[in-house]
Amino acid sequence: MIARTGAPDLRGSVVLNLELAHGRHGAAARVEVHERPAGRIGVVALRGWVDASAADGIERMLADLAGRSLSRLVVDCSQLLHVDYRLMPRLADALERFETRSGAVVLCGLSRYLRDLFRIAGCESRLCCWPSASDLLDAMTPAGAADERAS
């Protein structure tokens, strides 16, 4: 029997799929929480159309995640098609509350259309954005962790 010494780089992950809104367009979120040496990282992939009921679900989800000791939250919007522009300030406030209570928040994969909606609502300057969630997550993974997993 071979016993591994030292702490592993990746301790575990939890994945949850949420349906945020029903109907013709609907909205959903895939929530992942990863244990990393640098802390607990959350990844939320949003998809579909965000209306008032979906925004309620997103706010509840962010409040719940804030209580889970996350050091960072990555919100992947690459499959998000539409957000009611009247909800943009409310969503920006929810992201800021998360950041105040828990850790850094980064929005990734925003289309030009969604960026324009945030800008029109006056919220773009309040958000930290990155082009791609996969690029950001790769940048957050230590080089040694990838090498050790490959062996």
N, C-alpha and C positions, 0 to 999 in steps of 0.2 A: 504494500500500500504506500502510495506517495502522498504526503501531506503538503499542501501549498502553504508557504509562509508569507506573511505580509498581507496587507489589505488589498483586495482586488480593486481594479480601477472602476469597474462597473458593478455595482451591487445589485441592481435590479431595476425593473421598469413596471409601471402600471399603465394600462390603456383602457379608456372608456369612450364609447360612442354615445353621443347625445343627440336626440332629435329636438330641435329648438322651436320649429314651427311646422304646422301641417299645411296642406293646401296645394294649390297648383304649383307654386314654386318651391315652397318649403325652405328650411334652413337646418343645418346640422353642424355638429362640431365633433372632432376627434380629439380627445384630451389624453396626452401622454405625460407621465411624470417619471423622470429618469434620475437615478441616484448616481452622482458623479463625485470624484474626489473634491472638486471645487464647491460642491453643494448640490442641492436638489434643483433640477431644471424642469420646467413645465413647457410643453409644446402643445398649442391649441391650433388645430387646422379647421378654419371655418369654411363652409361652402353653402351655396344657395343664395337666397334673398333674405335680407334681414328686415323684418317689419317690427312693430311694437312688441308683439309677443316673443319674438326671437331675441330682441334686445333685452327684455326682462330675463330670459334664460341666460344670456351672456353675462348680465350683471350678477345674477346669482352664482354662476359658475366662477366668475372672477373673485367674488367675495369668499366663496368656499376655498378656492385655490390660495388666496391670501392667508388663510388660516392654516395652511399645510406647510409652512416654512420653506417656501420656494425662494431660491436666491435669484433666479432669473425666469422670465416668461417670454417665450417666443410665440407670437401670434402669426400663423401662416394664413395669409389672405389670398393666396394664388388661385383658389377655387371659389372665392367669394364673388358673386356676380353683381349684386346690387345691395345698397343700404339706403333706406329712406333718409334723405338728406336732413330731415328734421330731427333724426335720432343721433346724428354725428356728435353734437356736443355732449349728449348724455353718455355715449360710448366712450368718448375721450375722457370724461369725468370718471367713469368706472375704471379705465386703465390707469389714470392718475391715482385714484384711491388704492388700487392694487400696489402701485409703485411705492406709495407712501407707507403702506402697511407691511409689504413683504420684500420686494426686490425690483430689479430693473425689468422694463418691458420694452420689447422691440417688435414692431410690425414688419412683416416680410411679405414680399410678393404682391404689393398693392399695384393694381392696374392704374393706368393713367386716369381712367374714368373715376376710380375710387379716390385717388389722390386729389382730383379736382373737386369731388364732393367734400372731402375733408377741408380743402382750401376754401371753398365757397362758404362752408359753415364756420370758418375762422378757427379751425382746430389743427391745421397742419403743423404749425410751429410748436404745438404742445406734444407732438409725437416723435419718437425715435424710429426711423425706418431703415430697412436694409433690403437690398434687391431680392435675395433668395434665402429661404429658411435653411436649405441644405448647406449653402455656403457659410452661413452664420454658425450653424451647428458644427461644421467641420473646423471652423476657426476656433471654436470653444473647446474642441477635443484636443488634449495634449498629444503631441507626436508619439510619446512613449506608450500611451494607451493603445494606439492603433497597432504599433509594432508588437506589443505583447499579445494582443488578441490574435494576430496573424500566426504566431508560433504555436 
